[in-house]
């Protein structure tokens, strides 16, 4: 998640803080592949359409109603003693920028940062020290991020195309400046001289461990940026890095701006719930009623899961895979640039370059991890596929549909649902009725408040959209300003050109200023919960509940971190650990007493019955082999394209590798890699981390929380030993402190397979 950009290393290519969104986009990770959201989905209906027709108008009104203070959040501040008159010691940011403001402020921030680098780079070697070099650069990095991260955020959430375009242009300037900064030889020499002086003077031993970590990381930035290369190679590297940066930015822009639809008749949509169909744009074509369906998760995924006609599901899946074909040449270009950059820097592959700073340490270790897990999952997945294929055969025979003996991509979610309904008598749409947004969201926030000892205070302040909710977050029973923690913003419902999944942006970092006072963090969650319909309020599937719970875990990682330097704040940890805390917290959504607490039928107000809760819990590991094999496909594709020495046909690789690993076929080659946003958004050669971090998540939950997951004492232990440290120490040290021992994979293996194999590379 928070691969730190700094001013060195190739991390600056992805603008790490912005790339952090991919960590937040867990839907692409593990939760939502069951059905809620697989990475990069399309866009919502146009805002103008929301107010043009009566049905949609009432939906829009309902969305605002269910987001209102009284219905959603009024209970949050009454659950504990709290002085609502307290004023945060740091003002909330203002979101009233014009396009001109965005570009002007970005350019000013860049010039200020460049001036600091010029000053550091001009130092005489004897004058280079901790404060004049490392502290000066750290403060400059912190300042430019504080100014520009909110400005770069507009492209993901603003309803104004003018602001989105300006934000995108501003990020382009920042990316180029990040490359330029990472390649400054004069600054690197100042760092080397400062390190030498610090150690020669005896100051090194007097520095805190976080100070020492800052020095070591900043030196490594320069080394990994290629500053030991010749001038000719440095110039070539700078050119390649800027080109890569802009290519990734264009890929991301295409993703956010995608607006295509696919059209179906009412007959073709047979099986799709009526409340879902009522949210589609309805029109008449050649005298027939048709529905335009966007590729937004709440629109398209019900078709994958419920449409009875296999041709409908096939068209929906193929359209979904094809929707960002425009990105195919961009990905080809990005992968070629990465190969060339890795070669210049002396790494065998891009995967080896990327993993050097991660917990796993090498591309070969990633390969071993994935192969080992695949060998354990394949027998399980093959048995599950055979069962689902038999279910498909029986249904086709009953309906008189030809059966060719194959199991396709568009069969997976449909028959996974059918199998759960058949074996557990569990109706996904019935369960959804127990999870109205107006109950689930405040209840999840209440659970987090009690577990972690915090309190939300809704505030009225400027935001980027009227539906955004803003909160000041305090320690529980706060008495004065010293109990302030930071700000949290929630942007929950879909709209045109808004980021189309669930993600968290750490827009401001927490850190300690020179005078000892604190600068407080701000985390923004962007989600796309299903819209209300004329007949029902906004409801959440259980997968959506899990996703929301996960994302709030990222929010609190950002809020409750308390590091000295912004560089190490919150989610600025190794990318293959960053998901672990939030993945651990998903377990709460499978606990009986938590499910009862979060649920309330939208009509009867009754919680889930013990029988339904038991069925939900049993469904967690139904078809788990196919579920994780699908994850391994994404990870293996990501690894292969970043370890191969030559380009290949990536569309063929995407489809053929999916069939080989995840055991589902396709009838035509579709360029699904064009929507694999992780690969250009900061998770390059890193998708394995979603599964890798599950090992740590399972160990943490089983060891500490399982006995009593709502225990505030255990929550405090988690807050103090995992969240508070951020990336200011090695992740393994935080794990050992929290667990009281070295982490191991026993809990994960037992959770997934019911046993711990005698030998494992996991």
N, C-alpha and C positions, 0 to 999 in steps of 0.2 A: 504494500500500500504506500507508504510514504517514502519512496526512494527520493532522497534529498537532492535537489538540483545543485545547490551550492554554486560555486563559480568554477568548478573543475570537474573533470571526468565527463563521460558521455551521458551521465545522468541529466546533464543540463539540456540534452537534446529533447527529452520528453517533458520538460518543465515539471518535474516530479510532483510538486504539490497539485498541479492540475491532473497529472497522471494518476494521482492518488484515487481519483474517482473510480478507477478500475478495481481497487480493493474494495471500495464500497459496493461495486456492482456485483454483489455476491450471487445475485440471481443467475449470473452466468457461471457462477462457481458450482455450488452443490445443491443449494436449496431448490431453486426453481426449475432445474432440469426435470424434476418430477412433473412439472406442468406450469409453473407460473412464469418464469422468464429466463430464456436462454439469451445470453448476451445480445447486444445490439438489436433491439427490435425497431419497428418503424416509428411513425409519429401519430399523434392524435388528430382528431378532426379539427378543422380550422376554427379558430376562435370566432370568426364571423358567423360560421354555421351554427355555433352554440346559441346564438341569440336570434336566429332567423326563423326557426320552426317552433311550433308550440311545444312539441314533445321535448326537444332538446333544450328549449328555454326552461322547462320545468326541471330538467335534469341539472342544468346549470344553477338554477335557483336552489335546488336541493343540495347541490355540492356546497354552495355557500352556507346554506342553513346547517348542514352537518359539520361545517368547519367553524361554526360560530363559537364564540367564547362560552356562551351559556351551555351549549349542548356537548361540547367536546372537552373543555379544559377547566371548567369552573371548579371542579372538585380537587384539582391538583394542589391548590394552595391552602386547602382547609384540613389536610390530613395530619398536620403537625403544628406545633407552636411556631409561628413565623411572623415577624414584623413586616407587614406588607409596605410599610412606609420607607423601608430601607432603600437607599439610592446606590446603584452600582458605582464604584470608584472610577470606572472607566466608561465613557459614553459609548453607546451603540453606534455603529457606522451609519452613514447616511447614504441612501441609494437613489440619488436624484441626478446622476451624471448624464450629461449629454454625450453624443458621439465625440464631439470635439474635446470634452473634458477627458474622456477615456484615453484618447491619443496624446493629449497634452500632458496629462499627469504621468502617463507611462514614459514618455520621452524625458520628462524632468527627472523621474526616478532613475532612469538609465544614466543620465548625465551625472547625477549626484554619485551614483555607484562607481561610474567610471573615474570620477575625480578622486574618490577614495583609493581606488586601485592605482591611479597615477601617483598619488602621494606615497603609497606603500612601495610601489615599484621603484621610486626615485630615492629611497632611503639608502644611505651609506650602510655597508654591511655591519659596521660596528654599532649602528644605531637601531638595528633590527632586534626586536625583543617581543615578548608575549603581548604586551599592550599595544605596541606600535604596529604590529603585524597581525597576529592571530585575533586579538580582541577587536581591532579596528575593522578587519575584514568580516568577522562574525556579525558585528553590529551593522555593517553596511548591507550584508546579505539579509539580515532580519528586516531592515528598513525597506529595502526594495520589494521584498515579498509582502510586507504589510500593506504597501501601497498598491502593488500590481495584482496580487492574487484575486482580490474582489473584482477588479476591473476585468481580468481574464475570465472571471466566472460568468459575466453577463451573457457570453455566447451560448451557455448551456440553459439559461432560464429566462432570459428577457423576452417579452412578447413583441418587442420592437426589432425589426430586421436591421434597422439602422444601428441600433446599439449592439446587436449580435455581430454585425459585420465589423464595427469599430473594435469590438472586443477581440475578434479573431485577428484583425490586423495588429492590434496591440500585442497579442500573444506572439505573432510572427516576429515583431520587433524584439520581444523578450527572448525568444528562442535564439535568434541570431546573436543577440548580445551575450546570451549564456555561452554560446560557442566561442565567441570572441574572448570572453573573460577566461574561459577554461584554458585558452591557449596563450595566456600572457606569461612569457618567459621571465620578464622582470619581476613580476609578483611571485612567481615560483622561486626564483633565486632569493628573494627577500624572506620567504618562508624557510628555505634551507638555512640561510644565515641566522635567522631568528632561533630556529631549533638548536643550532650549534651553540649560539651564545647562551641560551637558556640552560643547556646542559653543562656548558663549561663554567658557568657562574654559580652552579649549585642551586639555581632557582627551580629546576625540574622537580626535585624532591618536595619542594614547598607547594607545588601546584596541586589542586584537587584532582581526583581521578577523572572528573568530567573535563577539567581543563586539559589534562594530558590526552584524553580521548579526542578533544577538539584539535590539538596539535597533530596527532597521528593521522586523523582523518583528512585534515587539510593538506598534509604532505602527500598522502596517498592520492588525493584528487589530482594533483599535478602529475604524478607518475602515471596514473591511468589515463590522463588526458594526452599523453604522448610528448610531454615537454622534454623528455630526454632524447628525442629524435633530432635529426638534422633540420636546419631551417627549411630546406626544400620539402622534406617530408611533413614538417609541421604545417606548412602552407597548404599542401595537398590535403592533409587531414582536416584542416579548418574548413576547406571548401566542401569536402565530403560530409562533414558533420552538419554544416548549414543546409546542405541539400537534403540530407536525411530528415532534419528537423522540419523543414517546410513540407516535405512529402507526408510525414506523419500528421502534420497539422491539416493538410488538405484532406487526408483520409478521414480525420475526425470531423471536419466541417461537413463533408458529404454525408456522414452518418447522422449528424444532428439535423440536417436540412432535408433528409429523405421524407417524401410526402406521398408516395404511391399508394394505390388502393387496388384491391382485387374484388371483382363483382360476382355475386351469386344470386340465383333465384331463391324464392322461399322453399321450393321443393329441394333444391340442392343443400339447403341448410337444415334439413330434417335432422332432429336429434339435438341441435344446438339449443340451449335453454332460451325460452321466450324473453326473459329479462335481458339477456345478452343481445339478442336480435333487435330488441326495441332501442338499443343504443346505437345501431348502425344507421348510416344515412340511407334513407329510403327514397326511391325515385321510380319513374316509369320509363321503360325502354322498349320500343316496338310493341307497345300495348301490354307489356308484362311488368309486374312489380319486381324490382331488383334491389339489392342491398350492396352498397359500397363498403368494403371492410378495409380498414387500415391495417398496417403491420404492427400496430401498437399492441403490446402484450395483452391488455384486457379484451381487445377485439379479436385477434387472430388465434390465440391459444385455445379458447373454447372450441374453435373449429377443429384444431388438432385432436382435441380430446373427445368431442361429442358428435361431430358430423358422422352420420351413419353411412353415407355414400362414400366409398373409398376413393372415387374419382374426385370428389370435393376435397377430401383430405390431401390427396396427391397434388391437386392444383394449388392448394393453400401452402403446402410445404415447399413445392418447387418455386412458387412465387416468393415466398419468404427467403429462400436460399438465393434467388436471383436478384433481390431488390437492390443490392449494392454492387452490381457488376461493374459499375463505374470505378470501384476501388481496386479492381483486380490489377491493372497496370501499376497502380500506386504501390501495392504490396510487393509486386515483382521488383519494382525499383528500390523500395526500402530494403528488401532482403539482399539485393545485389550491393547496395551501399554498405550494409552492415558487414558483408563478407570482406569487402575491400578495406573497411576501417579496421576490422579485427586483424587482418593480415598486416597492415601498416604498424599496428601496435604490438605485433609479435605474438598474437594469440592464434592457436590453431583454428578455433571457431569462435563465432559470436557467443555461443553458449558458454564457452570457457571464460570469455571476458566478463559476461554478465554474472555468472555464478561465483566468481572469485570473492565477491563481498557478501555472499549469502551464506546461510548456515550449511548448505549442502556442498559448497566449495568448488564443484567441477561439473562439466557437462556429462562426463562419464558416470559420476555418482547419480545424476538425475536419470540417466538411462538405466542404470542398475535398479534404482528404486521403482521406476515405472514397469520394467520387465518383471521384477519380482512380484509386484502387486497384480499385474496382468495374469501371471501364471496361476495365482491363487484365485482370481476372479473368473477366469475363463470357464472352468468346469461348472461353476455356479451359474454363470450367464447362459451357457449352452442349455442347461436344464430348464431355466426360466423361459428361454426362447422357444423351446419345444412345447412347453405348456401353453404359451400365448399363441403359438402357431396352430395348435390343436383347437384352441378357442376360436381362432379366425376361421379355420376350416369348417367347424360346426356352424358358425353364423352364416358363412357363405352358402353352405348347403341349405340352411333353413330359408334363406332369402333368394335362393336361385341365382346367386352371383358366381361367376366362374372362379375357381380356385387354382392357382398355379403352383402352390406349395412353397411360395417365397414369403419372407417376412420383411416388409419395407419400412423405410423411415417413417412414413405416414401411418403405419400400423402401431408403432411403439406406444405412443401416449394413449391412443384409443383403447388398445387391448390391455394396457397396464391398468387403466381405469376400470374397464369391464371386469378384469380379474379380481381387483380389489372389491368391487361391488358384489361379485359372485361369491367370493370366498369369505368375505367379512360382512356382507350385507351392508356395505358402507357407501352411502350416496354423497358424493362430493358436494353436490348442489344443496343437499339438505344440511350438511355441516356448515356450509357458508352462511346459512340463515342465522346461525348462532354467533356470527362474528361481524356485527355491524361496526363500521369504522368509529362511530360515535361512542362505542363502548371499549373496543380493543385498544385504540390509541391511548386514551388516558389511563387505562388499566396497565398497559405496558410501561408507561411513564411512571405510574405509581409504584410498580414492582421495582423498577430501577431506583427510584428515589429511596424506597425503604431498604433495599439491598445495599446500596452504596452510600447511604447517608447524605442525600442531597435533596434540594427542594427547588421546584420550578416556580417562577413568578412571571406570569404573562405580562408583556410590556407592549405599549402602543408606540410604535416607532416606524420610521420609513422602511419599506421593503421593496423588492424588485417587482412584486405583483400583489394585488389586494388579498389574495387567498393565503399568502404566506403568514405563518404564525411565528412570532418572535418571543423568546423567553430569556430572562436573566436566570442564571442557575447559581444557587447558593448552597453552602453546607446546611444540613438539617438544623432547625432551630437557630438560624443565624441571628446574631445579636448586633453585629456592626459590620463595617465595610471589609474587615479582614476575613470575613466568611464568604466573600464573593468568589465564585469559581470562573464564570465566563458566560458566554451567550450561546444559545441554541436556536436555530431557525428550522422550521419544518415547512416544506413545500410539497404537498402530498398528492395533488390531483393532476391528471394529464391536461396538456394544452398544446397547441400547435408549436412546433419547433423547439419544444422543451426537451431536455435530455430524457431519453425514453425508458429508463429503467430505474432501479433503486441504487443510490450512491450517496456517499458522504464526502463533502469538501471541507477540509480544515482551513478556512479562509484566513484566520489569524492564529498565530502560535502563542503559547504562553512562554515566558522567559523572565529571568531576573535582570533588572537594569543595574547599572553601575552603582546607583545609590541604595541598592538593596530592595527597592520596591518592585512590584510585579507588573508585568504586562499580561493581560488576560486573553484567553483564547476565544475563538468563535468557530463553531462547527455548524455546517448547514447540511441537512438531509433533504435530498430530492428524491421523490418517489412518484409512482404512477398507480395509485390505488384505483380500483374500479369505480366508475362514476355511478351516482344514484340514477335510478330510472323513475319514470312516472309512478310506478307501482311499488317500488321498494327503495329503502335507503341504500347508501353505499355499503356494500358487504364485502368481506374479505374471505377468500379461500384460506384454508389452513396453511397452505404454502406461503400465502401473502403474509400471514401472521408471523411465520418463521422468519421470512425475509425482513420484515419490519423489526423484529426483535434483534436480529443480527446487525442490522444497520445502526440501531441505537447503541449496540456494543461499540461500533466504531466512533460514534459521537462521544461516548464517555471515555474512550481511550484518548480522544483529543481534549476533552474537558478536564479530566482528572490527572493528567500527566503534570508533573511539577519539576521540570528540568531547569537548569541554569541557562542553557542556550536553546534558542529556537530551533537550531539545527537538529537537536535530538528530541524535540517535543513530540509527545503523543505517538502517532502512527509512524513516525520516522524510525522504524526498525527494519531489520532485514526483511526483504519482500516475501521470503518464504516462511516468515513467522507472523506477518502482520494480520493474517486472517484468523490465526489461532484463538485469540481472545473472543472474537465475535462468534466463531464457530462453536466454541465452548458454550456460549450463552444460548445458542439455538436449543440446547438440551432442555431449557426451561419450558419450551413449547410442547414437550412430550411428557411433562410431569402432570399427573392427574389433578393435583390441587391447583396448579397454575392454569390448566385448561378450564377447570371449573370457574376459577376467578375471572378469567378473561372473556368468558362466553355469556351471552344473554340473547335469547331468541328475539329477533327484531319485533315480533308481534306479542308473544307470550311473556317475554322477559325472563324465561326460565333458563338456567345454565344447562350446559350439556349434561345428559344423563351419564351415570357411571358406565352404562353399557356402550354408549356412543364413544365415550372417552377411551374405553378399553379397545374398541375397534380402531380408533385413530392411532393409538400407540402401536397396535399390532401392524398397522399399515406401513410403519416407518421402514421396515426392512423387507417388505414385499418387493420382489424383483430387484433386490439390491445389487445383484451381479450385473444386470444390464445397466442399472443406474450408474454404477462406478465405471463400467467399461466405456460408457459414453464420455465420462470425464477423462478417462485415459486417452481416448481418441483425440480430444482437444490438446491434451498435454503432449502426446506423441507427435502430432502434426507440428505443434509449436517447436518442439525439440528438433525434429528432423529438418525443418526448413532453416534452422539456425545452427545446424552442424554440417549439412551438405556443403560440399565445396563448389558445386556447380548448380545452376538454375535447372529446374525441371518444370513440367506442366503441373502447376499447383492445383488447378481445378481437378485434374485426374487424381492427383495425390489426395486431395480432400475427400473425394467420393470413395476411392478405392481403399484408403486407409480406414475410413469410417466403417466400411463393410467388413474389413478384416478384424478391426479391434472391437467395434461396438455391435457387430453381428446383425446389422440392418442393411438392406439393399436399397438401391435407387434405380430408377429406369433410365434416367438421363443424367449427364454430367452437369451439375449446377455449381456455380462459383460461390459457394457458401463462405469461402475464405475472405470474400470482400466485406463480410459483416463481422469478421472475427476481430473486434475492436481491441481486445487485450493486446494483440500482437503489435499494434502501433501506439498503444496508450500506456505503456509502462510495464507490461507483463511479458515482454519479449523474452523468450527462453525462460519464462517464469511461470507459465500456467500450471506446471506441476505443483506449484506452491499451494494451490487450493487443496490438493489431496495430502501433500506432505505435511502441511500445518494441522490437518485433522488428527494426526498422531499425537501432537502436543495437546490439542483441544480435548481429546478423549481422556488423556492422562490427567489433565488438570481437573476436569469435571469429576471423573471417577474418584480421584484421590481426595479432593477437598470438598466438593459441593454435593456429591450424590446423596450423602446421608441426610442433608438438610439444605436444599438449594435456595431457600428463602431466608436463611440465617444471616442477619446483618454482620455478625462477627466474622463469618467466612467472607462476606462481601468486603469487609474492611481489610482482611488479609489480601484479597485479590487487588483491591484499590492500592494498598501500600506496597505490594511486592511485584506487581506486574504493571499496572497502569501508571503509577507515579513515576516510574523510572524512564518510561518512553524508550528511546534508543540511547540513553546516556551510559548504559553498560551493555555487555554482551548478553544477547537474548538467553543463552544457556545459563548464565549466572542468575538471571531473573527467574527462570524456570526452576533451577535448583533451590533457590531461596523460597519459592512458593510451595514446591512439592516436598522439600526436605530431603531430596535425593536427586540423582540423575534421572532425567525423563526416560521412559521406555515406551515401546509400542504395544505392550500387552493389552491395555484397555481398548485400543482401537481394533486390534485383531479379534479380540473376544466379542466386541460390539458388533462387528460386521460378519464374522464367520462363526461365532459361537464357541471358538476355541483358539488357543495360541499355538501356531505351528512350531515344531521343534527348532527350525532354522529359518531365519528371515533377514533380508537386507533392509527391512522397514525400520 
